[in-house]
Structures are given as structure tokens and as C-alpha cells.
Amino acid sequence: MTDVDSSSRPADSGPGSFPDGVRLEDPGLVRVWTRGATAALRRERAAIDRVNVFPVADADTGTNLYLTLREGDLAVAAASAGATGAELLATLARAALLGARGNSGVILSEWLRGLAVAARRGGGAAELLTRAATSARSAVAQPAEGTILTAADAAAAAARAAEGSVGGSAEGDTGPLAVVSAAATAARAAARASRDELHHLRTAGVLDAGALGLVLVLDALVVAAAGAMSGALSGAAAGVSEADGSMDSVNLDQLLEPASSSPVRGVPAVGGTDAGALPHGAEAGAGALELMFVLTGPAGATADTVAAGLRTALGEVGDSVVVVGGDAGTGTGVWQAHVHTDHLDQALAIAAEASRTGSLAQVHVRHLEAVAQHEWGVVAATSAPGLAGTLAHAGAVVLLTGGLGSTIEALTADDVGRVAASTGARRVLLLGVPDGPADVARHLDVDEVVAVPTPTDVHAVVALAALGTLLPIGLPDELDADVRATVDEALAGLTVTSVRGDAAVEAVRAAAGPETIVVTALLSADVPDGLPDLLAAALTERAPEAELVVLATGRPGDGVCLGMEEEHA
């Protein structure tokens, strides 16, 4: 087993010990690295989740890093056997960008893109790591020290020093192992120091979650480079072998020092809680909703301008702004944007404006306090932008499929699978998702997927209400296998009618009666003023004890969708 901890590097890992011919972008090395790093993040994601306090204590950094890198690993595994290392790094970066989850995942995807850009230009290991760190930092609107960005900078500086110690960037003299070993050691030291650099971490008594994730990624790179060097030294054929169990040492044992009072190995108890998770909302930013979207448009000279413009505009309506991506090398640009906001309508308008000459994809919204680990997660698809925040507040991760006045690409099973996995739940309920569970399940690391047809948005609203999804709990665990039965029972008593404008008042008078218990009215943007009051009066006249729920869809026009629920027999 190759030990990758900084205190016990292989004795022959110094400059001058390795032969020419092996580079960081060796295709076999790239494949082993992505596979090993993904495995390490999957194994350690719960520990990383539990120390996640910055920028928001939403306990999902480890999961987001894993899901992001997993997308890249799947793409690399599916790549042609003849692909070059530079091509594999480009494949890795693009898939990670498209599949990036959360603030940390988006930053990691841009770090990978920096590697790919430098590899395409023929740079050495230090140049690759330097470009990766620079790209990651430039993607963040307001970089903070003591984070994954600091760890990336430290790794890059150490890599440059390692190459320069024998003069110039003669990678044939140093070998990539010496360079990446120095980089991983520096990243580990930066992660250790993060608690003293960032107030949020010092208050909670933890290390930065994103920096810990990068330590795993770099340590896995050390293992892959060691395998490549071993093969070269022994005269083995080109490519990298993976020794059984070689990734076991890529873990956080030396960083998460044992603490008997902690609910997780090595993680200090925080705020007096013994629940095993950090308190939701602790040191949270100004934005309660997380919006992410993928933008595709023209590249060329405008690529950097698009990213900078998005960062500025989103920074005016929220925080934790990260925009990554750029020229994909095919005449088009692809960007992934991330923001925490309390002004979802304005943030969506910014996305729509940016896509006037392109398209949007994977537009998803979630409430940051609704992401606690729980048994069940919910994914809801809707074309009503005004409902996205409402459904997210109810505990669902929302996929927006239209309603922005711009092109939103059709959902794929991959899109749904990524978002479902980001719920952090072992079992997932799909509302309004066009693909069935069989199509989605193969993309997930979950135990069960339950798809419920919801032909209208009223069906989705009623289904969530029936499940009692109140923040920050998520779906109650005691629902267990009765989730489908609970939703089916609620929808069985639902009658949906679509009308226009004032006709909704007469529709309520005609349909409501003694058995009516709830009327849900979804109003488009151009309905007559005062319509909610008229609907309330009509319902009081026909069913005085019934409840009226009025929600805005954000869609243009004067359409009204009415859902009538009757008391079950």
C-alpha cells in the first residue's frame, strides 16, 4: 500500500529518483486518479459534510464534491481507450462542470478545467496545478481565505517550488510524483491551518470542508503518480496499474484528530449539539435559496465577459456567487452558475437575460435549510418559475423546465439523477419528472426511487402538502414505504380545473361544496387585480370551513389552475 500522508511519503520520492517518460497527463494516470479520488470522496463524504460550516452550514460539501467528481469519473471511464491524457482531462472537466453540485462542487469543476487547459497547452505538473488554482479563485466573486481556494494556492506554490528546486521545470528530472507530493503536503498543511484563518471555522472548531476535499483529490493524485512511476521504474508497459487496496490511505485520519466527545471521528462537537450535524443556518449567508444553472452560448472573445457579467449581476441579488466554465473548444461556451439568494425572481431573470443568445439547462433551486440528511428526498419539476421558491421551501429540490422566456433544454435522466442524488437521501420521490424511475435509478446511489405522475403543478403542491414537508425536516422518516400510498390518497380526492381570469370565481362557486376542505389556486402573472379576494369570498359562500391557498406561477397570461380537495371518506 502506498501511504500518501505527508509524514510518510515513499523514501525515493525526492528529485532525481524518477525516469523520463511519465507525465501528469498520462492517460492511465488520469484514469486511476479520477477513479481513486472519486472513491475517496465517496468514502469520506459524511465526515466532510459534518464539518461544513462555510459559506453556509448546510452539511453537504462532501456530498457535493463527490457527486461532482463522480460525473467526471463516469465520463472518463466511458471515454475511448485511445484518448490522450489531455483529452481525458478535458472530458473530466466538462462532465464535472455539467454535473457540479453546490458551491464547493462548482469550484472543484473549475479547478479541473484549469488543469485541462494547461494540459492542452503542454504544461508540466506545476503549471497544471497553478492554472487550476488560478482558475478556481477567479471563478469566485468574493474569495475567502482558509478555504479550498487557499489550499489550491498552497498546492500550486509548493509544486512550483518542487520543480524549481532542481532548476527550471525539468519534469524529467523531478518526475510528477515529487511535484504532486509537495502539492498534496502543502494542501494538507493549508487545511490544518484553515481553522485559524476563517472566523466561521474557528468559532465552530473545525477545518474547512472544501479544503479537506481537495486534500483527498490531491492525495489520490499522489497514489496515481506513484503507480505510474513504479511501472516506469520496473519497465512495465505504458499505463498505470492499481494495487489492491492502494486507495485505503487516501483518507482524513491525520486531519480529523480523534475526539471522544465528537459524534463523528475527529470532528469537535459544535454548539453543544450532540445530533451529529452542525446547526442549520449557523453563520449562514444572506440567501436562503440556492440557484444553479448551466448556460450554453457563443464562446470566442466573449467567453470571459459572460462569466464576469454573471458574477457581477448575481452578486447584486445574492451571495456565495461562483461562475465557472468558458470556451469548450468547439465554438460554444458552457458555464455553470451558483448563487445563494432571497431574490429568486431577480436571479432567474439574470439567467434568462444571459441566455438570450443561447440556452439554459439544469436550472435547479433548493432551500439551504431543507438539505439535512434524512431518509426521503423530493425532486419536483415545474415550468412555473414563481412556484420554484414555494416548492423549495416545502423541502423539494426543484428543476425548472420553462417559464423564463428563454430556451431551457429538455430534462434528461442524467439531469434528474444528479439532482436526486444531491438531496442526500437514500430514497427519492419524483414529482412531475418526465422520465420514469427505471431511467433515473441507474444514475443514482440510492436505495429506492418512487415516481408520482403529477400532470399539473397543483398535483405537485398537494402531494408535498400531504407529505408534511416542513423545513428543515424533509420528508418524515416514518412515512417509510407508505409514501406512494400517502400521495395517491391525497391526489385521489383532487379535482383540477383550468380557466381564465374572472371565470375562476364562477368555477369555485360551481365546484366547491360541503365536502371541500382545500382549494389551491395557481395564478398566472396577468390575472385581474383583486382576484384572490374574489376567490376567497366565493369559497366562503360555498364552503365556509374550507381553506384557500393562492400561489403565483410567474407564467405570463391570465390562466388560473384550481385544485379542489374533498374530505376522504
C-alpha atoms as one frame of an Amber mdcrd trajectory, in Angstrom:
protein
   0.000   0.000   0.000   1.290   3.463  -0.861   0.994   5.859   2.052   0.091
   9.332   0.856   0.165  11.174   4.169   2.720  13.983   4.173   4.564  12.484
   7.116   5.297   9.195   5.392   5.976   9.703   1.686   7.947   6.971  -0.088
  11.639   7.363   0.677  12.554   7.575  -3.002  10.184  10.393  -3.803  12.828
  13.124  -3.958  14.087  14.902  -7.065  16.215  12.835  -9.417  14.678   9.486
  -8.472  12.326   9.116 -11.419  12.878   8.476 -15.090  11.733  10.450 -18.093
   8.570   9.489 -19.969   5.817   9.732 -17.338   3.758  12.910 -17.142   0.831
  14.022 -15.042  -1.439  13.769 -18.077  -0.512  10.157 -18.813  -3.908   8.674
 -19.793  -3.551   5.697 -17.472  -2.628   8.010 -14.609  -5.663  10.212 -15.261
  -7.991   7.222 -15.238  -6.582   5.812 -11.991  -6.589   9.240 -10.364 -10.213
  10.047 -11.145 -11.345   6.601 -10.044  -9.371   6.766  -6.815 -10.304  10.360
  -5.948 -13.979   9.628  -6.525 -13.785   6.553  -4.273 -12.042   8.560  -1.551
 -14.655  11.343  -1.653 -17.461   8.826  -1.557 -15.959   7.112   1.483 -15.261
  10.349   3.374 -18.195  12.494   2.267 -20.152  12.055   5.503 -17.185  13.211
   7.585 -16.725  16.234   5.328 -20.445  17.004   5.398 -20.380  17.124   9.163
 -17.717  19.866   9.335 -19.337  22.032   6.644 -19.905  25.498   8.153 -18.812
  27.896   5.398 -20.255  29.662   3.483 -23.430  28.048   4.843 -23.706  25.275
   7.419 -25.784  23.063   5.145 -23.884  19.810   5.755 -23.418  18.884   2.100
 -19.907  19.852   0.953 -18.612  16.274   0.993 -21.640  15.029  -0.904 -21.396
  17.843  -3.456 -17.703  17.251  -4.074 -18.314  13.530  -4.501 -21.266  13.989
  -6.871 -19.316  16.499  -8.956 -16.240  14.327  -9.333 -18.361  11.216  -9.863
 -19.804  12.790 -13.008 -16.282  13.356 -14.288 -15.181   9.846 -13.395 -18.139
   8.305 -15.235 -17.260  10.323 -18.332 -13.576   9.339 -18.159 -14.492   5.676
 -17.726 -16.682   5.881 -20.831 -14.039   7.664 -22.940 -12.314   5.962 -25.836
  -9.421   3.673 -24.938  -7.253   5.676 -27.307  -7.962   9.062 -25.720  -4.922
  11.072 -24.745  -4.375  12.312 -21.222  -5.170  15.886 -22.249  -8.393  14.683
 -23.858  -9.312  12.746 -20.712  -8.687  15.795 -18.530 -10.919  17.852 -20.831
 -13.598  15.154 -20.615 -13.255  15.085 -16.837 -13.539  18.858 -16.538 -16.550
  19.212 -18.834 -18.514  16.418 -17.159 -17.678  17.795 -13.718 -18.821  21.262
 -14.793 -22.133  19.967 -16.121 -22.650  17.814 -13.044 -21.321  20.264 -10.442
 -23.337  20.457  -7.238 -23.189  23.221  -4.683 -20.680  25.985  -4.131 -17.791
  23.567  -3.495 -18.578  21.328  -6.457 -18.645  24.275  -8.846 -15.247  25.446
  -7.570 -13.803  21.939  -7.944 -15.084  21.747 -11.520 -13.281  24.986 -12.382
 -10.101  23.703 -10.715 -10.314  20.675 -13.011 -10.928  22.919 -16.021  -7.736
  24.802 -15.211  -5.834  21.507 -15.232  -7.321  20.624 -18.603  -6.494  23.997
 -20.175  -2.857  23.797 -19.031  -2.559  20.171 -20.188  -3.855  21.123 -23.629
  -1.045  23.688 -23.816   1.559  21.119 -22.839   2.397  22.406 -19.368   4.209
  20.461 -16.651   2.693  19.323 -13.377   3.372  22.601 -11.563   1.896  24.611
 -14.415  -1.230  22.432 -14.392  -1.717  22.904 -10.654  -1.024  26.638 -10.889
  -3.556  27.145 -13.679  -6.072  25.069 -11.720  -5.689  27.248  -8.614  -5.863
  30.480 -10.599  -8.990  29.382 -12.453 -10.746  28.301  -9.276 -10.028  31.570
  -7.489 -11.077  33.728 -10.439 -14.451  31.952 -10.586 -15.483  33.105  -7.103
 -16.976  36.580  -6.809 -15.724  37.134  -3.249 -12.892  34.694  -2.447 -12.292
  33.900   1.235  -9.069  32.665   2.785  -8.923  29.462   4.795 -10.966  27.630
   2.163 -10.444  25.248  -0.749  -9.045  28.234  -2.681  -6.282  28.707  -0.109
  -5.441  25.006  -0.217  -5.299  25.101  -4.020  -2.971  28.124  -3.958  -0.700
  26.428  -1.414  -0.551  23.277  -3.526   0.359  25.271  -6.629   3.106  27.217
  -4.866   4.633  24.038  -3.439   4.512  22.382  -6.872   6.386  25.298  -8.428
   8.987  25.173  -5.669   9.462  21.431  -6.162  10.088  21.859  -9.879  12.334
  24.841  -9.302  14.469  23.094  -6.693  16.474  21.367  -9.426  16.384  24.276
 -11.822  13.632  25.211 -14.202  10.697  22.950 -14.901  12.623  19.838 -15.904
   9.914  17.365 -15.142  12.114  14.575 -16.427  14.455  15.331 -13.514  11.854
  15.619 -10.788   9.082  13.370 -12.035   5.450  14.285 -11.399   5.430  12.342
  -8.130   7.825  14.760  -6.430   5.742  17.702  -7.637   2.319  16.370  -6.678
   3.664  15.022  -3.373   4.823  18.520  -2.474   1.475  19.919  -3.603  -0.535
  17.439  -1.524   1.636  18.098   1.533   1.059  21.835   1.192  -2.699  21.411
   0.719  -2.849  19.264   3.842  -0.970  21.937   5.808  -3.347  24.605   4.487
  -6.340  22.526   5.557  -4.842  22.175   9.043  -4.363  25.944   9.227  -7.844
  26.815   7.930  -9.372  26.823  11.416  -7.142  29.749  12.361  -7.738  31.692
   9.135 -11.518  31.827   8.936 -13.756  33.082  11.735 -16.578  30.667  10.888
 -14.231  27.686  11.263 -12.588  28.993  14.415 -15.996  29.524  16.052 -17.145
  26.002  15.133 -13.781  24.405  15.916 -13.500  22.591  12.582 -11.326  22.584
   9.465 -12.633  23.792   6.123 -14.711  21.130   4.399 -13.749  22.157   0.869
 -10.045  22.143   1.708 -10.407  18.638   3.153 -11.988  17.512  -0.098  -9.106
  18.905  -2.148  -6.646  17.079   0.142  -8.319  13.803  -0.828  -8.208  14.671
  -4.525  -4.502  15.547  -4.388  -3.612  12.548  -2.237  -5.299  10.331  -4.815
  -3.192  12.042  -7.467  -0.083  11.117  -5.479  -1.154   7.473  -5.438  -1.777
   7.512  -9.187   1.593   9.191  -9.872   3.348   6.664  -7.609   1.764   3.851
  -9.606   2.858   5.421 -12.875   6.417   5.842 -11.621   6.561   2.307 -10.273
   5.554   0.984 -13.653   8.190   3.075 -15.413  10.924   2.067 -12.969  10.121
  -1.618 -13.377   9.954  -1.406 -17.138   6.256  -2.184 -17.198   4.139  -1.386
 -20.210   2.713   2.083 -20.547  -0.277   2.739 -18.335  -0.943   2.593 -14.634
  -1.872  -0.381 -12.531  -3.902  -0.026  -9.370  -2.712  -2.185  -6.491  -5.411
  -3.784  -4.415  -6.235  -1.519  -1.509  -3.903   1.250  -2.640  -6.536   3.908
  -2.025  -7.169   2.984   1.614  -4.637   5.545   2.796  -6.377   8.397   0.967
  -8.439   9.453   3.952  -8.761  12.160   6.556  -7.413  10.268   9.580  -4.446
  12.575  10.070  -6.608  15.689   9.763  -9.629  14.688  11.813  -7.841  14.058
  15.072  -9.720  11.720  17.445 -12.063  13.465  19.870 -14.151  11.229  22.090
 -16.790  13.897  22.600 -17.417  14.215  18.890 -20.307  12.468  17.107 -18.043
  11.939  14.077 -14.482  10.641  14.215 -12.250  13.611  14.901 -14.880  16.327
  14.476 -15.275  18.520  17.567 -18.795  18.876  18.900 -20.267  22.207  17.866
 -22.587  24.499  19.782 -23.333  21.925  22.433 -25.244  19.774  19.980 -24.946
  16.001  20.060 -27.033  15.418  16.984 -24.022  14.797  14.794 -24.631  17.719
  12.479 -23.970  21.409  12.585 -26.938  23.661  13.368 -28.752  24.757  10.229
 -28.441  28.407   9.386 -25.371  28.910  11.603 -23.335  31.741  10.126 -25.477
  31.471   7.025 -25.198  33.965   4.189 -27.935  36.344   3.175 -29.542  33.952
   0.695 -31.809  31.105   1.817 -32.343  29.618  -1.652 -29.619  28.087  -3.804
 -29.969  28.560  -7.554 -27.751  26.743 -10.037 -27.946  26.651 -13.817 -25.900
  25.682 -16.868 -25.634  28.298 -19.613 -24.614  27.470 -23.172 -23.821  30.199
 -25.668 -21.258  31.637 -28.075 -17.653  31.392 -26.964 -14.713  33.164 -28.523
 -13.719  36.581 -27.247 -16.933  36.978 -25.232 -16.423  33.908 -23.003 -14.699
  35.719 -20.131 -17.085  38.662 -20.429 -20.092  36.387 -19.948 -18.670  34.859
 -16.781 -17.656  38.225 -15.337 -21.053  39.720 -16.145 -22.878  36.868 -14.458
 -20.727  37.162 -11.337 -21.434  40.875 -11.070 -25.165  40.597 -11.716 -25.733
  37.628  -9.400 -23.609  39.318  -6.724 -26.166  42.126  -6.616 -29.016  39.761
  -5.692 -27.244  37.171  -3.530 -24.003  35.811  -2.136 -21.763  32.729  -2.480
 -21.578  33.552  -6.191 -19.463  31.224  -8.315 -19.460  31.139 -12.127 -17.208
  28.638 -13.893 -16.607  27.469 -17.432 -15.960  29.198 -20.733 -14.867  28.205
 -24.201 -15.409  24.486 -24.695 -13.098  24.436 -27.723 -15.996  23.763 -30.103
 -17.165  27.291 -30.853 -19.572  27.301 -27.916 -19.145  28.259 -24.312 -20.542
  26.368 -21.327 -20.853  27.941 -17.890 -22.182  26.698 -14.562 -23.511  29.415
 -12.228 -24.238  29.231  -8.494 -25.766  31.762  -6.077 -27.465  31.855  -2.680
 -30.314  34.344  -2.810 -33.506  35.628  -1.231 -34.475  37.212  -4.558 -35.058
  34.180  -6.736 -37.168  36.038  -9.297 -34.350  38.508  -9.941 -31.715  35.774
 -10.105 -33.809  33.837 -12.628 -34.258  36.993 -14.685 -30.459  37.352 -14.794
 -30.164  33.755 -16.032 -32.801  34.373 -18.697 -31.080  37.552 -19.893 -27.719
  35.774 -20.113 -29.263  33.024 -22.264 -30.773  35.310 -24.934 -28.233  34.024
 -27.473 -28.013  30.510 -26.062 -29.877  28.165 -23.777 -30.224  27.102 -20.154
 -30.136  23.608 -18.679 -30.236  22.007 -15.237 -31.926  25.045 -13.672 -32.478
  23.891 -10.113 -33.484  25.503  -6.834 -33.325  24.227  -3.285 -33.730  25.677
   0.181 -30.482  25.547   2.126 -32.228  24.546   5.354 -34.027  21.664   3.656
 -30.921  19.633   2.948 -30.450  17.879   6.285 -29.698  14.187   5.954 -32.966
  12.277   6.034 -34.438   9.097   4.663 -36.508  10.650   1.885 -35.737  13.384
  -0.628 -38.051  15.044  -3.160 -37.386  16.268  -6.694 -40.143  18.360  -8.279
 -40.165  19.547 -11.897 -42.164  22.612 -12.915 -42.351  25.190 -15.695 -43.657
  27.826 -13.258 -40.764  29.996 -12.013 -42.980  31.585  -9.368 -43.542  28.183
  -7.766 -39.862  27.227  -7.621 -39.284  29.010  -4.322 -42.540  27.709  -2.834
 -41.757  24.100  -3.668 -38.178  24.514  -2.435 -39.454  25.929   0.870 -41.606
  22.816   1.128 -38.475  20.670   1.036 -38.182  19.734  -2.642 -35.214  20.227
  -4.933 -36.865  21.946  -7.890 -35.996  21.509 -11.560 -37.291  24.432 -13.614
 -38.317  23.360 -17.108 -39.660  26.619 -18.575 -41.394  29.910 -17.938 -38.365
  32.190 -18.232 -38.923  33.425 -21.770 -35.747  31.700 -22.890 -34.818  28.251
 -24.107 -34.457  25.663 -21.365 -33.221  22.338 -22.653 -35.396  19.276 -22.033
 -34.669  17.312 -18.879 -32.616  14.163 -19.261 -32.343  11.175 -16.966 -28.844
  12.422 -16.127 -30.237  15.801 -15.030 -32.817  14.197 -12.779 -30.315  11.698
 -11.430 -27.827  14.403 -10.473 -30.428  16.469  -8.658 -31.945  13.448  -6.944
 -28.532  12.408  -5.695 -27.963  15.923  -4.355 -30.900  15.519  -1.941 -28.535
  13.411   0.176 -31.342  10.933   0.827 -31.383   7.181   0.417 -34.868   7.199
  -1.103 -36.185   9.749  -3.566 -39.676  10.824  -4.586 -40.026  12.275  -8.109
 -42.898  14.686  -8.802 -43.633  15.766 -12.369 -40.449  14.224 -13.771 -40.963
  13.004 -17.358 -38.610  10.008 -17.113 -39.691   7.025 -15.052 -37.765   5.682
 -12.065 -36.111   2.952 -14.125 -34.458   5.588 -16.311 -33.313   7.670 -13.365
 -32.372   4.953 -10.888 -29.329   3.794 -12.829 -27.741   7.219 -12.279 -28.281
   7.229  -8.527 -26.565   5.954  -5.453 -29.874   5.451  -3.646 -31.989   2.575
  -2.410 -35.341   3.467  -3.944 -36.890   5.857  -6.458 -40.655   6.470  -6.421
 -42.110   8.433  -9.364 -45.541  10.022  -8.993 -47.236  11.399 -12.130 -48.270
  15.000 -11.485 -49.966  16.297 -14.645 -50.301  19.804 -13.199 -48.427  21.922
 -10.700 -51.436  21.691  -8.390 -50.776  17.948  -8.115 -47.191  18.612  -7.006
 -48.267  21.216  -4.432 -50.918  18.915  -2.981 -48.536  15.947  -2.910 -45.945
  17.892  -0.926 -48.591  19.203   1.452 -49.833  15.658   2.067 -46.319  14.540
   2.971 -45.948  17.282   5.557 -42.603  18.552   4.305 -41.828  21.300   6.793
 -38.385  22.884   6.989 -35.820  21.776   7.951 -37.047  18.232   8.403 -37.594
  16.954   4.889 -39.936  14.034   4.370 -40.738  12.336   7.699 -38.862   9.055
   8.006 -41.897   7.310   9.440 -43.609   7.519   6.042 -41.345   4.654   5.006
 -42.860   2.600   2.186 -46.226   4.389   2.504 -45.010   7.456   0.637 -46.700
   6.440  -2.604 -49.891   5.463  -0.778 -49.955   8.772   1.094 -49.597  10.766
  -2.116 -52.082   8.617  -4.029 -54.673   9.092  -1.295 -54.267  12.866  -1.371
 -54.450  13.048  -5.155 -57.465  10.731  -5.318 -59.590  13.441  -3.726 -58.265
  16.193  -6.007 -60.178  17.705  -8.913 -58.286  20.137 -11.153 -59.863  22.770
 -13.392 -58.140  25.260 -15.663 -59.919  28.536 -16.503 -59.041  32.096 -17.441
 -59.243  35.252 -15.352 -62.515  36.081 -13.608 -64.025  32.783 -14.762 -62.204
  31.245 -11.803 -64.712  32.804  -9.405 -67.676  31.036 -11.001 -65.631  27.837
 -11.228 -65.156  27.892  -7.448 -68.868  28.542  -6.853 -69.765  25.665  -9.153
 -67.295  23.104  -7.810 -66.979  23.841  -4.091 -69.368  22.299  -1.614 -69.756
  20.923   1.918 -67.109  18.252   1.319 -64.483  20.716   0.072 -61.596  21.137
   2.517 -58.897  22.931   0.477 -58.867  24.918  -2.760 -55.480  25.604  -4.307
 -55.425  28.417  -6.874 -52.357  28.884  -9.067 -52.486  32.322 -10.694 -50.590
  33.468 -13.782 -48.989  36.891 -13.841 -51.738  38.797 -15.680 -54.880  37.766
 -13.790 -57.220  40.646 -12.763 -56.329  42.623  -9.656 -58.268  41.538  -6.606
 -58.896  38.010  -7.899 -57.620  36.308  -4.696 -60.176  38.241  -2.622 -62.972
  37.317  -5.009 -61.972  33.652  -4.849 -61.915  33.774  -1.039 -65.414  35.283
  -0.961 -66.782  32.663  -3.346 -65.275  29.831  -1.317 -66.642  31.223   1.962
 -70.059  31.342   0.356 -69.948  27.697  -0.761 -67.678  26.041   1.858 -67.104
  28.280   4.925 -64.715  25.839   6.613 -62.517  25.280   3.554 -59.017  26.711
   3.203 -57.894  28.747   0.195 -54.243  28.531  -0.903 -53.234  31.100  -3.549
 -49.862  30.838  -5.265 -48.338  32.790  -8.146 -46.882  30.765 -11.019 -44.856
  33.547 -12.612 -46.112  32.469 -16.040 -47.408  35.162 -18.411 -51.125  35.297
 -19.214 -54.316  35.182 -17.187 -54.595  31.439 -16.668 -55.844  30.052 -13.368
 -55.437  26.425 -12.273 -57.826  25.380  -9.495 -57.364  22.279  -7.371 -60.355
  21.169  -5.262 -59.679  18.718  -2.436 -62.541  16.897  -0.810 -62.621  15.185
   2.564 -61.779  11.499   2.284 -64.492   9.016   3.040
